[in-house]
Amino acid sequence: MINNREINIIVAVGNNNEIGYKNNLLWRISDDLKRFKNLTTGNNIIMGRKTYESLPKGALPNRKNIVITHNTELNYENCIMANSLQEAIEKADLDKSIFIIGGERVYKDAYKECDYLYLTKVYENFKADAFFPKIDFSEWNVIETEKIAKSDKNEFAHEFFKLKRKQS
Ligand SMILES: NC(=O)c1ccc[n+]([C@@H]2O[C@H](COP(=O)([O-])OP(=O)(O)OC[C@H]3O[C@@H](n4cnc5c(N)ncnc54)[C@H](OP(=O)(O)O)[C@@H]3O)[C@@H](O)[C@H]2O)c1
């Protein structure tokens, strides 16, 4: 929890927790994009400035896009700007869930305090320069899993997890 709000992180990682290279994703997995859309649509999404800049068409539709940056002059179309993770959470709509959607820097700040982790594990090694924090599965209860084999539609075998942080 941050500010009394439940925090969800959604992320896709490779075998070594890699998440990106040169400000881009490492794969395009259509099932994963669909899952991302289903979970985040209608909700608040919080992202770092670099992840926003990696989006091909800017703000994602039908979601409240909140972008974190130190730069107080920046103003992106259809986005709410925030100067810290805390401020981003304060600006999130109360009647919608909060999803942290990356990247490395923002995940690092939010991970310890997040309540649910919507994780996609992509079973492959990738060259990367951005990583997710190490996940200690003993801290999490597995709520759901679904394994997806490699296919014409999905270039890499992967697995969806919904994890809930264990109460301490
Ligand atoms: N696999 C996945 O699921 C996934 C998801 C999302 C992103 N990614 C990847 O992650 C990589 C990007 O990660 P990244 O760490 O380079 O960038 P990022 O976290 O997206 O953005 C970093 C920027 O956000 C701002 N920021 C972050 N925390 C802040 C804070 N507490 N206060 C003020 N400003 C803050 C700063 O912007 P300013 O410099 O403007 O101050 C900082 O430079 C890309 O490769 C992307 O493709 C992967």
The ligand as an ORCA input file, in Angstrom:
! r2SCAN-3c Opt
* xyz 0 1
  N       8.841     -5.531    -19.789
  C       7.996     -4.670    -19.254
  O       6.957     -5.085    -18.712
  C       8.284     -3.206    -19.313
  C       7.309     -2.274    -18.904
  C       7.619     -0.924    -18.952
  C       8.862     -0.497    -19.388
  N       9.783     -1.408    -19.792
  C      11.118     -0.994    -20.242
  O      11.788     -0.311    -19.191
  C      12.766      0.564    -19.767
  C      12.596      1.951    -19.178
  O      12.970      1.947    -17.798
  P      13.772      3.184    -17.171
  O      14.135      2.890    -15.756
  O      14.869      3.557    -18.118
  O      12.727      4.385    -17.287
  P      11.333      4.719    -16.561
  O      11.284      4.143    -15.185
  O      10.230      4.445    -17.500
  O      11.448      6.313    -16.493
  C      12.485      6.879    -15.740
  C      12.187      8.361    -15.634
  O      10.981      8.577    -14.904
  C      11.123      9.699    -14.059
  N      11.062      9.232    -12.675
  C      11.071      7.951    -12.223
  N      10.948      7.935    -10.886
  C      10.868      9.213    -10.493
  C      10.722      9.852     -9.223
  N      10.610      9.150     -8.086
  N      10.684     11.191     -9.179
  C      10.753     11.919    -10.317
  N      10.887     11.390    -11.550
  C      10.945     10.046    -11.625
  C      12.458     10.327    -14.414
  O      12.155     11.180    -15.501
  P      13.000     12.525    -15.826
  O      14.328     12.046    -16.327
  O      12.175     13.211    -16.883
  O      13.092     13.307    -14.545
  C      13.267      9.131    -14.875
  O      14.344      9.475    -15.721
  C      12.502      0.544    -21.276
  O      13.409     -0.345    -21.905
  C      11.088     -0.005    -21.385
  O      10.827     -0.636    -22.620
  C       9.516     -2.746    -19.762
*
